[in-house]
């Protein structure tokens, strides 16, 4: 929904990757089942934006005009609109082990480019006139695979920009591809992200390649690179990496990198690990998703690809601060036995309210199904609405909040 406070306040939604569903029918069923109750509680009679997750199977199905009309009907009848798509998970994202499979295919594989181009075409069709669109995506590749793939990844991203520039020229829809830095990925930290954009996406070689592919002048190609590729700033990921909110956002701005979307989420935080917290943390070591863990002690940061190896090394890291990539509801400042990184999220929201960070704000708590049961004591639609209201009430002017929704 459009936040009150003027156009620059942005659009707030949640990511539908929280709903299990790979086929288009399952996606539509999830929307029809959950959106009405969420919209009623959060937005009242305002149009409600959707952060749509479409995997490869659902995107393929939307080549059929009848299928597109079915999706459009659900959105139209419920007073919903789509302004952002999560194009990160290509295949199955619930109901089985995902782990590093979330990064396959990566941006060195033509299948990732074809899938993302499909999403861009779908978003160009769904996007309301006058709104910018965004597609969040894999930050290149998984870090262990990155060594010999960087140049191929950069070339594929430049080619994707050429397609997005053509969409804007032909249909008047501006869409930005948003690389999402994530722990243990090719783009892990904001510093790494800035260097990659500077060296591989904003340099002369990238400008020349785009100019040739899209038939643009060098100046127009340079503008298109800044306009059609940027980042998705995932607050959970940044918190796990012990980034500084203000400094990291300032670094992206200084480099001219568009923050096309901010994903609003919190991670697990143990301020000083002890035996009691360690015992309770083991309950979050589950087999579906990667839970990258970063530990800070007097020697600096120690990074682990998943929670399991971090737990195995725990005797050497007692007393240190731990942060774990496990998305938890944003309204939780504390869990039963440790904290969350909600304080980091609050700081980002304060920065956005003072000077908007992005047009697109998306709550993302896809790990709902694998949270320990004690944290799932309400139905899913109500939990999502509570998250959105928590964010809305921190961003809208006080007078607007008093009259919400």
N, C-alpha and C positions, 0 to 999 in steps of 0.2 A: 504494500500500500504506500501511497505517497505520504510521507511524514508531514505533519503540520509544521509550519515554520518557514515555508517558502520552497521553491523548486530545488534549491541547493541542499535542503535537508536530506534529500534522497528518498529511495524506495526501500522499504523493509519487507522481507519475506523470510521463509524458511526453506531449506533444501529438502526436496522430496526423496532424497536418497535414504531417508529414515524409513521409508515404506518399502517393504520387500516387493519385488516385481521386476521381471526382466522383459516379458512380452508386453506389447502395447496394451493388450486387454488387461493385464495385471496393473499396468501403470494407470490406466483410466479408472479401473476399479478403486485403486488406492486414492486417487484424487476425489472421486465421487463420494467415497466413504468418509473422508476426513476433512476436506476443505470446508463444507458448510458450517460445521460446528466451530472450527478454528476462526473462520471469517466472522461469524456472528459475535464471538467473544472479543476479538482483537480489533476488527475494523468497523463493526456495526454495518451501516449501509454504504460505506465507502467501497469502491472497487479494491479488490484484494489481489496483490501481485503474487506470483508463484515462481519459486526457484525450481525449475523443472529438471529432474534427472532422467535422462534417456540413455539407456545402454544401447549397444550396437543392434540388438535384435529389435528393440522398439523403434529405433531410428530407421532401420530398413523397412519396417512395416509402414512407416509414414510416407513411403514412396507412392502408396495407393491413395488416390484422392478421396475415396470413401472413408478410409481410416483417418485421414486428416480432418474430414468433416466431423467425424465422431469425436475426436479430441477437441476440435473447435467448439462443438456443441456443449460439451461439459464445461468448458471455460466460459463460454458466452452465457449459458443458463445460470451459472453461479456468480456472475459478475466478477470473474477472475481475468487476469491478464498475465502474460509471461514476458519477463524482461531479461531473465538470465537462465542459462542452462548449465548444469554440471556435466561436463564432458570428460571427467577424470576416469571413473570406472567404466571400462569398455564392456566387460562381461559381468558374470554373476557377482553380486555384492552382498547377498544375504544367504543364510541357510547352508553354508559350507565354508571351508577354509579359503580365505582371500589372500592374506599376508602379502608377499611381494608380487603376487599376481595382479594386484591393483595397478601396477605400472606397465602391464603388458596389454597390447603392444605399446612400446614407447615411441618417441618421436623419430627414431631411426628406422622405424618400420612403416612402409607406405600405408598399411592398414589403419594406423592412427590418423594419418592425414586424410584418408578417404572418409573415415567416420566423422572427423571434426568438420570437414566440408559439408557433410550431410547435415550435421547439427546447425551449421551456419545457415544453410538453406531453409531449414525448419524454423529457426529463430527469425529470419528475415520475413517469413510468412506470418508468424505469430505476433511479432513485435508491433505494438501500437505506434501509430504515426507520431513522430516527434520525440520518441523515447530512444535512447541509446541502448544497445544490447551487449551482453557479455557472455563468454563461454569459458569457464574455468577448466584447466587441463593439467596433465602430468607435467612436472617441472623438468622436462627433458627426458630423464630416465632415472632408474634406481642407481644410487652412487656406485655400487660394485660393478655395474655394467658400463660405466660412463667413459672409461679411458679412451677407447678407440671410436667413440660414437659422436663426439661433440660436433665435428664439422658437418656430419650428415644431419644431425638434429637441427643445427642452425639453418642449413639449407632448406630443410623441410618447413621450418617456421617462416622463413622468408617467403617461400612459395605459398604458404597459407595466407600470409598478409596480402599477396597478390589477389587471391580469391576474395578476400574480404573487401579490398579496395574496389573490385569489380561489382560486388553486391551493392556497395554504397553508390557507385556511379550509375548503376542500372535501376536500382529500386529505392534509393534514398534512405537506406537503413544502415546506420553506423553500428558495426559490431566490433568489439575488441576481444581478442583472444587473451586470456589471463592465465599465465603460468603461475602455479601455486607452490612456492617454496615449502619444502617439507623435510623434517629430519631424515637423514640418511639417504637423501636424494641428490641428484646432480646439482640442483639449486637448493641448498640447505639453509644457508644464512642469507641475510640481506646483503652483506658484503659480497658473497659469491654471486648473488643475483645481479648486483650492479655491475660487477666485472664482466659477466656473461653478456649482458645487454651492450655494454660499452665495446667489448672486443669482438662480438659476433653478430649483433643485430643492428648496431648503430654505426658501424664502421664503413669505410669506402666500399669494401667488397660486397657487403649486404645491400648497400644503396645501389650499386651498379647492377647487381643481380635482380633486384626488384624492378629497377627502371627498365631492364630488358624484358622481363617477364610480363610486366603490366603496361608497357608502352608509356612510361611516365618520364618526365624530366628528372634529373638527379635531385633537384629541390623538392619536387612533388613526391618522389620516392622516399626521401628522408622524412617528410611530413607524414606519409602513410605509415611508416614504421613506428613512429611515435603515436599515431592515432589508432592503429589496429592491433598492436600487441603491447601488453603490459603485464601486470601481476594481479593475482588474487592474494590479498594479504590475509592469511588465515591466522587469527589471533591465538588460537591454541598452539599452532606450530611455532609461532614467534615466541610465545611464552616458554615453551619447552626448551627452545634454544637460548633462553636467558637474554633475548634481545631487549634493548631499551625501547619502549613504545615510541616516544617522541623522536629519538635519534634515528630509529629505523625508518619511520615514515618520512622524516626530513631527508634522509639519504636517498630514498626513492624519488622524492620530488626534485631534489637537487640534480639528479641524473636525468631528469625529464622522462621518467618511467611512469606511465599511467597506472594508477591503482584502480583497476576496472571493477573490482569487487572486494569487499571486506567480508570474510566469513567470521561470524561471531560465535565463539565457543571457548570453553575453559578446559584446562587439563588438570590432572592430579598433581598436587604439590605436597611434599613432606619436607617441612622446614629443617628438621634435624632427625635423620633416620635413627630409630631405636628398635628394639626387638618387638615391641608391641605393634608399632606401625608396620614393620616388616611382615609380621604374621597376617595382618589384615590386608596388606597390599597383594599378597599371594592370591587373594580371591579375584583380582583383576587380571590375572595371567590366564587368558582364555585363548582358544585356538583359531579364532576367525580372523582377526585383524592384527597387523603389526602395531605394537605399542612401544615405539622408539622411546628410549629413556636417556635423559641427560642428567648427570650428577655433577654438582659443583662443590669443590672443597678448596682448601688453601692452595692446592697446586694448579687449579683451573678446572676445565670441563672434561668429563669423561663421557663418551657417547657409546650407547649400546643399541644395536639394531632392533632389539625387542626386549620386553620385560623379563623374559626367562633368563637370558644371560646376565642381565643386571642383578637379578635375584641371586644367581649363583655366585656373583662376585661381591655380594652385600657385606660379608664379614670385613672386607677391606675398606668399606665406605660408610661405616656407621658414624653418625654425627653430622654427615654431609647433607646438603639439600638435594632432594631428588625431584625431578619433574618428568611426568610420564604422559606420552601421547595417548590419552584415553579421553575422548570427548565426553564431558559430563554436563548435565543441564546448567545453563548459564545462571539460573537463580540460586544455585548452591554456592555459598561462600565457603562452607565447611562440609566435609563428609563426616561420617561417624568418628573416624579415628585420625584424620588428617585434613589438610586444607585443599582448596582448588586454586587455580590462577585467576579467580574472578577479579582480584585487584588489578591485574594487568588489563583485563577486559574493560573494567571501569575507566581506566586511564585512557584507553583507545576511544571509548565513547565520549569522554570529556573532550578529547582532542577533536573529535568529529563535530561535537556540538559547537566548539569555538571556531573551527575552520573545517568545513566538510572534507573528509578524507576521500570519499568515493560516492558516486551516485547510487551504488548498489550495496545494500547491507543484507546479509543472509545468515540467519541462525542455522548452525549445522551440528546436530547431535545424532549422527547416524548410528552410534553405538548403543542406542536404547535397548535393543534386544539382548545385548550381552552384559549390560549393567547387572551387578548383584541385585537380587530380587527386592531387597529392602529399599532400593532407590526407584523402584517402579511400582509405587503404591497407588497409582492413579492410571486412568486410561490414557492412551497415547495422544489423542487429540487435545485433551485437557492439558497435558504436560507441554505440548508444543505451544498452545495458546498462552500458557503461563510464561514460557520463555519469551515469546514475542511481546507480551505485555510488559515484562520486566525491562526489555530493551526500549520499547516505545515510551515508557514512562520516564526514562532517563534522557531521551532525546527530544521529545516534544516540549514546547513551552508549557509552563505550569498551568496557564489558563486553559490550554487545550487538553491537558491531562485531566484536569478537574472535570471536564465534560466528556471524557472518553466513554465509549468509543465514538 
